Amino acid sequence: MLHEVVRDAAQRFAAAGITNAAGEARLLAAHFLAVAPTEVFLHLREPAPAGLREAIARREQRQPLQHIIGTAPFGPLELFVGPGVFIPRPETEVLAQWAVDKLSDDLARGKYAGRTPLVLDLCTGTGALAAYIAHEVRSARVLGVEYSPQAWEWAKKNRTQLQAQTRIDYELHLGDVREENFFSQFDGQVDLIVSNPPYVPRDETLSPEVYADPDDAVFAGVTGMDVIDDLAPLVARLLRPGGLVGIEHDDSTSRQVQQVLRAQPDLAEVTALADLTGRDRFVTAAKRVD
């Protein structure tokens, strides 16, 4: 019966070191039942659905839950994920909502004077930030940039699905954030930039799920600053006067990221932004107007 399989899964997950063992057992059961997690209890006396036991064995081996299910939630969206692309985390929703709030406020104040605000999502991965912003601010032109061909395929898949489901639209570009020829067309033209770049200092002691993400989407050298160091001058060049940037970073590098942005003469108002647990996980700044 399903209740026995779910109970056994929770015990196995806990023994494997999975923190939310009972919750993940219920989520897997809900996925294979095609019901909401809150409805699993209605099916506990039924046979376990096909595929659930195999999925439990995969999760016990610390394969990411999102790879098994095939999707990851991000705000109001459900994104396809799998090997080759970084799994979006809930904390990044804070950065997405910061961008939406800034754009919405500026639109309400008439800042854009009838023109379309331009938003860049650098290191877009699944397209999570770009999709979230495009979903919430339909009048913005949003462009996600990703250098990994594997991740870009996931981003395109998500865009196609979201276009069909919600009729939102945003653009994608396959290329490196250091690609001068592509970015020169946007010099001084961008109203807002967001980025969730590789930022984790090289570490071999993290949870197994971290290493299921592409290495170059997670780690950025010994300090975790290799990519952010390159982003800072690009951001300063691309933004319009008064334009904004928000960058996600490791919880150990807030001070370093602030220093890097403050070192750009054209950037001001460098500010730490906390995630929902109170940890500084983002830094925001503005392009000087004078």
N, C-alpha and C positions, 0 to 999 in steps of 0.2 A: 504494500500500500504506500501511497505517496507520503503519508506522515512519517513512516519509518525511513524512507529514503532521505527526506529533508532533515530529519533528526540525525541520521548517520552522517550526512554531508556536513552539518554544522560541527559535529564532533571532529570529523576529519580535517576540516578547514582550521579549526582552533588548534589542533595538534600541529598543523603545518605552519602556524604562525600568522594566519590571516586574522586581522583585528576584528572586523565585523563579520564573524563567521556565520552566525545565525541569519543576519540580514542578507548576506550573499547567497546562502543556501535558498532563501526564500525568493531572491531575485532570479536565480537560475530556474527555479520551479515555475515562477510566473512567466518567464520567457518561453519555456517549452509548452506551457499551458495556453499561451497567448492571452493572458489575463493580466490585470493590474496586480502588483504585489499584495495589495490589501484584500484581494479576492482569493488568494491561495488557500486560505482556511476552508473555503467552500468545497475544495476538491481533495481534502486530505484523506478521505476514505476511498478515493479512486486509485486505480493503478497508476504508477509513475508513467508520465508520457515518454514516448520514444525519444531517445537522444539525451535524456537528462542524466542518466548514470555515466555516460561517456563524458559529458560536460563536467560533471562533478570530479571525475578523475583528472581531467585537464586542469581544472582550477586548483585541485589539491597539489599539483605539480607547479603551482604558482604562475601558470599562464594567466595573463591579464583577463579579468572578467569581461572587459570590453571587447577583447579579441574573440572570446567565445560567443558572446552575444552578437557581435558584429557592429555595434553602435555605441555611441557615448552621448549622454545628454550635455547640452551646452545652452544654458538659459532656456528660451522657449523652443530650441531646436534639438533635433536628434541627428547626429552626424555619423556617417559611416566611418569606421576605423578598422585597422588591421595591420599586419606586419608591413613595415616600411614608412609608417607615418606616426608622428607623435600623438599620443592620446590626450585630448584637451582635458584640463583639470578644472574643477569648480572654482578655484581661486581666481582663474583668469577671467571669470565673469565679472569680477570687480573692475578690471581694466576696461572690459567691453562696456559696462554700464557707465563708467566715468566718461568714456568717449561719447556715448549716446546723450548723456546729460549735457555735456558741453556743447555738442552740436545743436541739440534741441533749444537750449537757452539762447545760443547765438542766432538761430533761425527766428526765434520769437522776438528778439531785439532788432531784427532786420540787419544783422551784421553783414550778410552776404550780398545785400543790395540787388536782389533779383537774380544773382548768378547761382550756379550749382556748386555747393561746397565739395572739395576734393579731399578724399581720405585715402591714405595708404596704410596697408597692413603688411609690414615687412616680416619675413619668415612666417608665412601664413599657415604652413602645415596643412591641416584639414580644411583650412579656410574659415576656422571657427570665428575669429574676431571680425573678419570681413563680412561673413554671413550675418552675424549678430547685429552689427551696425547697419548693414543694408536692410535687414528685417525691421529694425526699429526706426530708422530715419530714411524713409523711402525717397526723399528728395536729394539725397547725397549720391555723388559718384564715388564708388568704393572700388579700390583695386588691391588685390592680394598678390604678393610677390613671394615665390618659393623657388629655391635653387635645386631641390632634390626631385629628379624625375618620378621617383616612386611616390613621394608625398604629393606631387602635383597631380598624379593620376587620381589619388583619393580626393583631392580638392575639386577636381573636375567632376567626379562622380557626385560629390555632395552638392555642387552648384546645380547640376542637372536635376537632381532630386528636389532640391529646394525651389528651383524655378517652377517645377511642375506642381509642387505642393502649395507653395505660398506666393508664387508669381513675383518673388523678389529677384533682383538682378544685381550682379556685381561682376567685376572683371578679374581675370587671373593672368599672371605673367610668369613664365618659367625663366628664371634668371637669378643671378647672384646679386645681393644687395650692393656689391662693389662694382656692378656692371655700369660703367660710366656712360656708355652710348645710350642705354635705355633711360637712365634717370635724368640725363641732361635736359630732356624735354619738360621736366617738372620743376626745374630750378626756380625757387621763389614763388611757386604756384600752389603749394599744398597747404590746406587749412588745418589738417589734423593727421598725425601719424601715430599708429599704435604698433607695438612689436612685442612678441613673446619669443625672443631669440633663444638659441642655446646659451645657457648661463650657469650650469652647475659646475663647480670646481671638480676636476678629475678625482674620482673616489671609487674604490672597489668594494665598499662596505655597505652600500645602499640596499634597499629591498629588491628582491629578484624582479619584480614587475618593472622597475626603472630600466633595467637592462634589456627589456623587451622592446622598448622604444629605440629608434635608430640612434646610434651612438652620437652622430654629429648633430642630432636634434636636441640632445640633452647636455652634453659636456662641451665646455669652451675653455680648454686649457687648464693649467694648474690653478689659476685664480678664478676661473669662470667668467673672465672679463674679455676674452679675445674678440668675440663678435661685437659686444657692446662698445668696445674701444673703437671699432671701425664704424659703427652706426652713428656715433656722436657727430662727427663732422658732416656726414651725409644728411642727417636730420637738420642740422643748422643751415645747410645750403638749400634744402628743398622747401622748408617752411616759408610761407608768406610772413610778413611782419604781423605779429599778433597771433600767428598760428601756434598750435599746441602739439606736444608730443607726450606719450605715456609709454614707458618701457617696463616690462616685467623683469625681475631679477631674483637671484638666490636670496634666501633670508639672511645670508651672512655678508652680503655685498652692497647693502643700501648706501653706505657712506662712500664706497668707491664709485658707484654709479653717479651719485650726486657730484662728486669731484670731477668726473669725466665730463659731465654736461656743463658744469660751471666753468670748465676750462675753455669752452667755446664762447668767444666774445659776443656772439650774436644771440646767445640764449640767456634767459633770466627766469626769475620766479621758480627756481629749481626746488621741488617739494617732494618729500616722501609721502607715499600713500599706503595705508595698511590694508591687509586682507581682512576677511571676516573674523579671523582669530586674533586680530590686533598686531600681527607681525608686519613690519615694513617689507612689502614685496614689490612695490612699484615706485618709480620716480617719474614725476611729470615736470614739464618746463614749457616756457613760451618763448617765441622769437621776439626779440626786441623790436619795438615800433620805431624808436628814434634812430 
